[in-house]
Amino acid sequence: MATIADLITKRADDPSTALLFEDESWSYAELADEAATRASLLASVPGLEPPHIGVLLDNVPEFVFWMAAAALSRSVIVGINSTRRGPDLANDIRATDCRWIVTDTRYQGLLADLDLDIPPDRRLVIDEEPYAERLLDHAGASIDVRAEPADLLTLIFTSGTTGQPKAVRCTQGRLAAIGVGLNSSVDLSGAVVYQAMPMF
């Protein structure tokens, strides 16, 4: 059974377009490179493998890069619902054992007064200069994949219509099988797939 990491590494030299966002685009090769850079950043902090990474972002390329990085590093992405506030938001982050937070200046204020026990060096704000500098330190990292289909890749919260939102577990194998299955039943060659729903 394939993993998401397998799907990324198989196309790590592919120059065709993988991701479009506004006026920018990234090839599969560039996506793999962005993922490897972030996976290297995660690996640079000892004793946190495999960490849970809370991503509090809109649907921006960084969300995709971090999901791919998690696949390559056997880490777990926790999609943080940007509509949650205060104690509810803090509970979501603590209940999923987030050891890193990736956010931007738009949402950083939501975290300011929360007791999360996440040190400043593991709170990454993607539109601030220190973040770009840290990525530069890990640019060009090689991909060292050891992922297994049973590896947990994402925790995605339910909408909470029947109570508090619950984190749904999605493994690398499950998500890869969904993608491979869709690709085998629907001709997506030359297509652009639009992500309409929030990635959290």
Secondary structure by P-SEA (a helix, b strand, c coil): cccaaaaaaaaccccccccccccccccaaaaaaaaaaaaaaaacccccccbbbbbbccccaaaaaaaaaaaaacbbbbbccccccaaaaaaaaaaacccbbbbcccccccccccccccccccccccccaaaaaaaaaacccccccccccccccbbbbcccccccbbbbbbcaaaaaaaaaaaaaccccccbbbbbccccc
